[in-house]
Amino acid sequence: MTRAISTTWRGELSSSFFFLLGKAPKEIHDILTETLGEHAPSYATVKNWVAQFKRGDFSTCDAPRPGRPKTVTTSEIIDQIHELILKDRRISDKSVAVQLGISRERVGSIIQDDLEVRKFSAKWVPKCLSADQKCHRYQSSEQLLESPSK
């Protein structure tokens, strides 16, 4: 069984091989373009790789970048937001943000992307219902319609 190798990793690996053979960046780029076609890295990328190889860095992994790490979107935060929504379906994203001490934008992103719920008629509801949930809602609605009104 063969595993698919990403084009970028393949290009970087090939570049390091041709660099070790003493090829110039232009020659390496020409070989990669001939081999990979439209998926070949740009000449500037190949030049950067060759410069990296000349410094002795043959790593194919990205180095950690500076900046603030994403620590807000954790499973604990997602669970806390989910519990707050289940406790009060009319809670606002602003209220959730204040209670958890995170930004309103992050709360909105977690609610929409991770929990997959949306605001509908002032309540948070799932975007898509499973077949069981649809059946349960249908049965509940029928029971309410059939029950005598008080």
PyMOL commands that set and color helices and strands:
alter all, ss='L'
color gray80, all
select helices_A, chain A and resi 7-20+25-39+43-54+75-87+93-100+104-114+131-146
alter helices_A, ss='H'
color red, helices_A
select strands_A, chain A and resi 117-120+123-126
alter strands_A, ss='S'
color yellow, strands_A
deselect
rebuild
show_as cartoon
